[in-house]
Amino acid sequence: MGELSPYSAGFARPEAAVRRDLESFAALLKKWNAVQNLVSRETENALWSRHVVDSLQILPLLRPSDTLFLDVGSGGGLPALPLAIALKGGPARFTLVEPIGKKVAFLRQVIRELGLPAAVHAGRTDDFDSRETLGDGGSFDVITSRALAALPLLLELIHPFFGPETRAILHKGRDHAVEVEESRLAWDFDVVITKSATDEAGVLLEISNLRRKSTR
């Protein structure tokens, strides 16, 4: 199993306890992946580095005030469930949005078995009402998504959930520069780019101050 110490400063529990839960999550993911396409079969042998540790790269980018997380297109629970495992025992709370029933069943089993601070909305982002989770006037601190859509479409999906202080921290691949430029045709935003430690072509995009360009 890979090294967790680069991220352990962000854990809400001792590293050994986090590792046990991450190993349980990885085992469940591999078991369910045999019958459900949760992650690419080509990356299954590198599950720990390509998926689990890759998800934890978000931890150093978080602020102490980040407690409300929204993960869209959760699929196999990446990056949300490794983050929920790392932050279990603290104030963090996760909402996962996933429309495919079998994937929802997987997510709920992991959350239940590991006692994670997370809930799943079984549906699409456009039928998710964040007021049910946050109340009127509330907003998420951090929005995550991994391998869901190209950035222009992804910004369209997540924009309704942005508040003034919301940031999106998004895993992106080798085409990230092109996606950012295409997104600027319709959106204004600030972006900080962090190189991935697990994928030489990958980055994390930290997007804030997201607003639609004026059409006037």
N, C-alpha and C positions, 0 to 999 in steps of 0.2 A: 504494500500500500504506500501511496505517495506521502510526501512531507506536508504536514499541516502547520508547522510552526510559523511560516510566514504570515499566517492569518490568525493565529491563536490570540493575538492581542484584541481582536474583535469578538472573541467568543464570550458568551455570557456564563459559561460553565467551564470546569477543567477540561483540558484538551482530551484526556482519556475518555471522558464521558461523551464528548462530541464525536470522537472517532468511532466509538461503539455504535452510536446512532447512525452515523454516516455509512458504516459498514452494513448495518441492517437495511438501510435504504437502498444501498447498491445491490444487495442480495435480492431484495424484493423487485427492484427494477429489472434485474437480469431474469428473474423467474417469470415476471409478467411479459417481458419482451419476447419470450419464446412463443407466445400466442397473440401478442398485441404489439403493434409497431410503435413503441414508445421512443426509442432511439435507433439510429441506423445500426443494422447488424454489423456493418463494417467497422464500427467504432466500439463494439461491445467488449472486445478484449482490452481496450484502453479506457474502460468505463470510468475508472477512478480519476485519471488525469484529464481525459477529454470532456468529462461531464461533471463529476463531483467537484474536483479542485477548480475547474474552470468556473463553476458557479460561485465559489468562495472568493473569487477575485473582486467581487463587488464590495466585500467587507471593508477594505481600507479606504474606500470612497465614501463611506457612510459618516454621518454626523451623529453626535450623541442625541440630538433631538429627533432623529428618524425613527419613528415607531410604527407608522401605518404604511403598509406596503401593499401594492396592487401588482399582481402578475397576470399578464394577458396572454392567452393562447398557451396555457400551462403545459399541456401534453404530458410528458413524463415527469413533470414537477421541477423542471430546470429553468432558471436557477432558484426558484422559490423555496423548494423543500430543503436543499442543503443550507440555504440561508436561515430558514426557520429552525433547523437543527442547531446551527451555530449560535443562534440568538435565543434559543429556548431557555426559559428561566428569567429573562429580562422583560422589558415592557413591549417588545415588538409584537405586532399582530399582522398576519398575512391574509389577504383575500386573493384566491386563485380563480381565474375565469377560464373555463374550458367547455366547449360545446359537445364534445364526443363522449357519449355515455360510458363506454368501457374505460376510457382514460379517467373520467370522473370517478369511477369505481376504484381504480388504482390509487388515485390521489387521496381519496377518503380513507382507504385502508391504511396507507402509510401514516396519514395524520392521526388516525385512531390508534394504531399499534405503537407509535412513537410518542404519542401525547403532545403533538405539536401545536403551537399557537396559530392555527390556520383554519380557514373554512373555504369551501369550494362553491362557486356559483356555477351551476350546470346550465350553461347557455353561452350566447355570444356577447361581445362587449356592447353591442347596440341595444341589447335588452337587459343590461345590468344597470340598476339604479343605485348609485353609490350612496344615496340618502338613507337606504335601508341599513347600510353599514356605518355611515359616518354621521347621520343626522343632517338637517338643513345647515348649509354654510360650511360644512367640514370638507376637508380635502386630504388626499393622500400625500405623504411625504415623499415617497419614492415609488416609481413605476418601473417594473422590469419586464423584459421580454427577450426570448432567445429563439432564433430560427423560426419566426412566425411570418414575417413579410418584409418586403423592401421598405426602407425608411419613409418614403413619401406616404405610402399607405399606412404604415405603422403610426405615424404622427396623426393621421386622420382618425385612427382608432382610439388613440389615447388622449387626444386633445380634450374631450369632454370631462376628463377626470383631473385635469390640471387646475391647481390653485396657484396663488401668487408665489408660494415658496416650493411648489412641487418640482422635483427633478425626475427625469427618466434616465435610468442607467441601463444601456442596451448593448448586448453582445452583437458585434458585427464582424463580417469577414473581409476578404481582400477588396471587395468593391465598395468599401465604406465611403471613400472620398467621392466617388461618383454619386452615391446615394445622398450624401450631404448636399452636394451641389444641386442635384435635382430637387431636393426638398426645399431649397431656398427659393425656388420659383414660386412656391405657394405659402411658405412659412418664414417668419422671423424667429430666430432663437439664438441662444448662446450655446456653445458646445466646447467641452474639454475632452480631448482624445487621449486615452491611456492605452499603451501597447499591451496586448495580451501576453501573459507569461506561459500560456499553454498552447498557443497557436501562433506560429510565426507570422501569419498573414492577418491575424485577428486583432481587434481592438475593443475597448469599451467606450461607448459614446455617452458622455454625461451631458444631458440636454436640459436647459433651464430657460425661463422667460419665453416659453413657447406661445406664439400668437400668430393668428392667420394674417397674411398680408392684406392690406386694404385693396379693394378692387376699383376704387375711384381713380 
